[in-house]
Amino acid sequence: MRIAITTLGCKINQYDSAVIQNRLELKHSFVPFETAADCYVINTCTVTDRADWEARQLVRRAKRMNPGARVLVTGCYAQVSPDEVARLEGVDYVVGLNRLDDLLRFVEAAPLGETQVAVSDVKRERGVPMLGTPALPGHTRAFVKIQEGCNYSCTYCIIPTARGLSRSVMPRDVLAQVRQLADSGYQEIVLTGIHLGGYGQDLPAKLDLTALVEQIAESGLMSRIRLSSLDPREVPDRLLDLMAGSDSICPHLHICAQAGDDAILKAMRRNYDTAYYRDLLARVRQRLPEAAIGSDVIVGFPGESDGQFEASLMYFNDLPLTYFHVSPYSSRRGTVATTLPDAVPTPVKKLRAQRMRDLGARKKQEFCAGFAGQRVAVLVEGRVDKSTGLGRGFSRNYLPVAIAGAGVLPNREVTVRLGEYRSGWLRGIADTVATVETPADQPNLTATGG
């Protein structure tokens, strides 16, 4: 069959879609979502009410493209609101999270007239069924999901309801997956999870994220190890010291601040204050002077005054962050935040978000421009810039580099002399191609569409 898959939401959803496609493409072909297909798979997000609306729009779009196609909805929206999704006109199958076998079976099953639903109680889940997968579209780094679910109860977040409590992959299984990816030719992995810093808390033998990262680094299987986002209380000095002394752990941390005001952090039910976050970033910068440090920031949370926003803007300006992911607050049914008073008007939220993004863009430019003239090792991605024809990749400390020169092949680490920063990328000229050969020059780069 011709299958089209599209993905809403976070990197974990993209990861899950890559796993789904990796299994289905053994027997079927994949086409872009905007074309006629025999089956449409919509992997949904439900972090906001708008995310639910976008999923419903995709169902309608799929049926317009091919009225006779079967439509399967999976992901967090399907998990949290299966009855609502099942009532949508045109939906044939609803599959919750961690039901890959049901999803594969439904894709090949002819619709029976009424919508079929396969959703389990995530509160009873104790395992993490999806492990490593080929890289996301256009990337040469592979994602290894080592943890699922979340034990936090932030007032704006529905994810614990969607994905259940925190649970971890056994260390031996993580290492086996890393070994398999190394044998397939990957040079970089990203350790990822919904609540990555909670890794190991549920395991019989207590083991934290730092100990797992140390085991992977000591194995020598992977030349580049990167971590996805962490919460501020889960970046111990042990981890920073390990990163500072390692040649394989990338000096790059994404530490979610969410807000720059103590009253807002308390309303969000975050377990730290601005002073703690400021001190943490100072320790990170002291131990890792060239590290990229990113953050998620929510603006326009209920109750945020003009004065609080202006103070937050100054707070983030003074921090040694190198980039932001900024989101205006958006309500989600079923979360505590929807009941809070003093909602911020939408135009005000949009303006605040733009001002915070402008600050983030300036800090990113200042950080990247500081490396002009230096030589850095860049792992070349599968993507090529259409306007310039240049290859693209990232340094170990997450500098985005557009590369000119011979020998710029995907999945090769090349030495690049950096030039000016322009339009979000450092321009660079390839100097020498790394002499380290890998078992496969180009791992299977599967696309997830959407």
N, C-alpha and C positions, 0 to 999 in steps of 0.2 A: 504493500500500500504506500501511497504518498502521504506522509505525516508532516504536519506543521506544528511547531511548538513555540509558544511565546511565554515570557516570564515577567512578572511584576515583582518589585521589591528588592530585597537585599541580596548580598553575595551568597548567602546560604541558599536562597531560592534558586539563584543561578547555578549553584553547585548541584542542587537536587535535579534541576532540569538537565544538566550535563550527564548525570547518572542515568536518568530516564532515557535520554537519547542514546547513550552508550549501549544500553541494553536493547533498545528497539532497532537500532540500525544494523543489528546482526541479520535481520530478516526484511527490513523495510527501508525505503528511501525517504529523505527529508527534503522538504521544499520550504521556501520562505513563507511566513505566516500570511503575507498579503497576496498569496496566490491560491489557486484552486487546489484543494487537498481532499483526500478521502477521510482523514481524521484530523481534528484540531485538538491539541492538548494545551490548556490554559492553566499555567502554574501561577496561582494568585497570591497576593499579599492582603493583609487585613489590618495593617497598622493604623490606618485612618479610615474614616467613612468614605473619603474620596477614593481610596484604594479599592474598596468594595464596588463603588460606582464604575471605576475603570474596568474591573473584571466583567461586570454586566455588559458594558459597551463592547468588550472583546467577544463575548458570546454572540451578540447581535451581528457583529462584523463577520464572524466566521460563517454564520448562517447565510448572510448576504452573498458571500463569496462562493459558497456551494451549499444550496439548501438541502442536498441529499447527504452531506457529510455527517459523520458522527462527531459529537462535541463532548469532550471530557474535561471536567474542571477539577483541579487538584490544588494543593497548597493550603495556606493558612485560612483563607476565606472559606474554602470547602470544609476545613477541619472545624472551625468555630461556628459556622452557620450552615450546616449541611442541608437542613430543610429549606431554608431560604434559597440556597443555590439550586436545589432540586426543583423548585417551583418556577425557575426561570424558563421561559419558552425557548426551546432549542437545545437544552442540555439533556444529553443521553446518559451520562455517567458522572457521579460525584465520588471522588476518591480522596480520603483524608491523608494526613501525613503518615509516613512509615508503612504504607500499604503498596509497595512497589509490585509485588506479585499480582495483587488485584488490578492494579493499573495496567500491567502488561496483558492480563487476561481480558480486561474490558476493551482495550484497543482493538483486539482481534475478534471480539464478539459482536454479532449483529444486534442492533437495538431491538428490544422486545416490546416497544410501545410505551412503557412507562419508565421513568428515570430510575436507574439502579444506583444505590448508594452503598459505599463501603467506607465506613468511618469508625475508628475504635476510640476508646477512652485513653487519651494521652497521659492521664494521671496514673495509669497503670503501667505505662511503658517503663522499662528498666534498661533497655539496650539502645544502641545506636546502629541501626542496620545499614546505613549508607557510609561507606568509607571513601577512599581516594577515587579520583576520576581523572580522565584526561583534562587538559587545560581548558579554561573558558575561551570563548571565541577570540581569536587573534592573539592570545597570550601563549607564552612558553612556560609559565610557571604553573604548577599543578596545586590544587587545593586538597588538603587532607583534613577532613572533618573529624575532630577528635572528641567533640563534646556536643551535646544537644540539650535543649531546654534551659530554664532559668529559674532560680530560687528567689530572685528579687521581686519586689512589688511596687515598682515605680508607678505613680498615679496616672501617667499618660500612656501606659503600655499594656497591650493585650497579649503580648507574646507568651507569657507563662501559661495563659489559657489555651493558646494555640499549640504550643509545643511541649507543654508539661514541665516537670521538674528537671533540674540539672542532672545529667548522667554522662558518664565518661566511657571512652573506648579503652580497653585494657592496653597497657604499654606494649606488650608483645605484639598485639594486633596493629598498633600504630607503626611500630618498627618494621613489621612485615610489609605493610603498605608502602612505607618509605623505600624499603629495599626493592619492591616491585617497580616503583616509579623510577628509581635510580637505574635499574636494569633496562627500563624502557627508554632511557636517554634524557630524562629530565635533570636539569641542573639546579632548579629552585622549586621549593615547596612553600606553601603558605598554610600554617596551622590555623585552623578556623573553628568556630563554634558560636552558638548563640550567646553563651556566657563563658567565654574562653577562660577567664581567670578562675572560674569555679572548677576547672578540671581537677579530677582526682578526689574530690571531697566525698564521693559516693563509693569509691573503690574499697575492697576489703583491706588491702594494704595501703595505708595512706601515702599518697604521692601527689605532689603539687605540680603545677605547670612548669616551674623552674627545673625540677628534677627530670621531667620528661624531656624538656628542651635539651638539657645537659646530656641525656642518654642519646638523643638523636645526633647531637653535635659530635659526641665521642665516637659514635659508630663510623663516622667518616663517609657515610653513604651519600650525602648531599652537600654540594659546595655552597649552596645558599639556602638559608632557613629564615623565613620571615613570619612574623606574628600578625594576626589580624587584631581587631580592636579589643582593648582591655578597659576595665573600670579602674578608677584611681586607687582604690584600696587594694588592688591586686597587682601592683608593680613593686615588689619588694626590692630592697637593695641587693639581695642575692641574685636576682634576675639581671639587674643593671651591671653588677660586677661580672656575671657570666658573659653578658653581651660584650662588655668592654674588653674581655680577654679572649674572645673567640674570633677566628678568621671566617667562620661559616655563618654565624648568626648576624643577620643584617641589622645595622644600626638604624632602626626605624621602629617607632612606636606610635600607635594610634590610641590615645587615652581620652576617653569621652568625658568632657566637662559638663556638657548639656546646658549649663547656665553660669553666669558670672555674678550672681547675687545670692547671698545666703538665704534670704527669705524665700526666693524662688526655688532654690535647691531643696529647702525644707518642704515646700509645697509639692515638689516633685517626688519627695520621699527618697532622695539620694542620701547616701551614708557618709558624706564628707562635706566640708565647707570650702570657701574660696581660699582661705589661708592654707589649708592642707594641700589643695591642688597646686597652688603657687609654689609651695615648698617642694612638692614632688617634682615639678618640672625643673626647678633649680637643681635638684639632685640628678635628674636625668641629664641635663645639659652639662653638669660638672663631670660626670663619668663618660658621657658620649658627646663630645663637643661638636661633632659633625653630623649628628643624627637628625633625621627628619622626625618631627613630632607633630602629629595631627590630632584633631579633635572633632567631635560632633557638637553642634551648638543649636539649641532650640530658642527662637525668639518669639515674643508675643504670647508667652504662657499666661493663662488666666491670672489676673492680678498684677502683671508687670506694668509698672508706671513708666512714664517718660523718663523720670529721673533714674529709675532702676536700670532702664535700658542704656541710658547715656553712661552710667557708672560701669555697666557691663562692657560697653564698647571700650572704655578706657582700660578696664581690667585685662581684656584680651589683647589690647594693643601692647601692654607692658609684658605679656608672657612670651617666653621663647618658643612659641608655636610657629610652625612653618606652613601650615595650611589648615583650613576649616572645611567641614561639611555642614552647611547651614540649612536649617529647615524652619519655616514659620510654623508655629503650633497649629495642628489640625486635630479636631476632636475625633474620638473613637467611642462609639456606643459600648457600654459595659466597663468603662474605665472610670476611676474616681475623678479624674480631672474634668470630666464633662459636667460634674455637679458643682465645681468651684465657681464662686462669683467673679464679677468684674472681667468678663470676657473682653479681649482686645479686638477692636474692629479690624476686619480683613484688610482694608487699605493701609492701616497703621502697621499691621504685621508684615505686609509686603514691603513697605518702605524700610522697616527695621531689618528685614532679611537682606535687602539689597545693600544697605550700609554695612552690615556685618560681612557680607560676601566681598564687598569692595576692600574692606580691611584685610580679609583673608588673602585676597589676590595680591595686595601690596606686600604682605608678609612673605608670601610664596615667591614673589619676584625678587625681593631682597635676599632671601635665603639662596635661591638658585643662582642669582647673579654673583654672589660671593664666591662661587666656584669657577668663574670664568678664568680661563688660562690654565687650569689644572688638568691633569690626565686622570681619568677614572675608568674603572672597569664597568662596562655596560652589557647586560644580557639582552640580546636583540629579540624583540617580539615578532610575531607573525604578521603584524599589521604594517602597512606602508602608507605614508601620507599621500593622499591622492593628488593634492595640489603641487607638491614638490617632488614626489617620487622618493623621498628619503625614508630610510628605515627608522624604526623607533624602538626605544628600549628604556630600561631604568637602571640606574646605578644601585649599588648596595644600599646607599642611604636615600633611595627613592627619588633621585633627581630624574625628571623626565627629559630624555635626550633624543633629538632628531639627528640621525647620523648620515654623513656623506663619506664615501670612500669605498675602496674595493674590499671584498671579503665580508661584507655585511650580510650574513646569512642568519635566518631564524635559529634560535637556540644555540647561538655561539656567543661567548663572552669576549668582547673586543675592547681593546684599550682605545679610549677616545679623548682627544684634546678638545676641551670645551671652549666655546666662544660665547656669543651674546645670547641673552634670554629674550625670546620673542614669541608672542602668541601662545604662551603656556609651555613652551619647550626651549631647552638649551640647545643651540646649534652646536654640532661637534663634527670633527673629522676623525675617521677611524685611523688609528696609528698602526697597531699590530693585532692580528687575530690570536687569541689565546691558544697555546699549544696543547692544552688538555683536550683529548678526544673523548667523545662520549659514545656509548654503544649505538645510539641512533641520533643522527644530526638533527632530525626534526620529528619530535613525538607527534602522535596523532592529535591534531588540533580540531576537535569537533565543535561545530557551531550549534548554539541553542536557539538561534532565531530571536525575533522579537526586538 
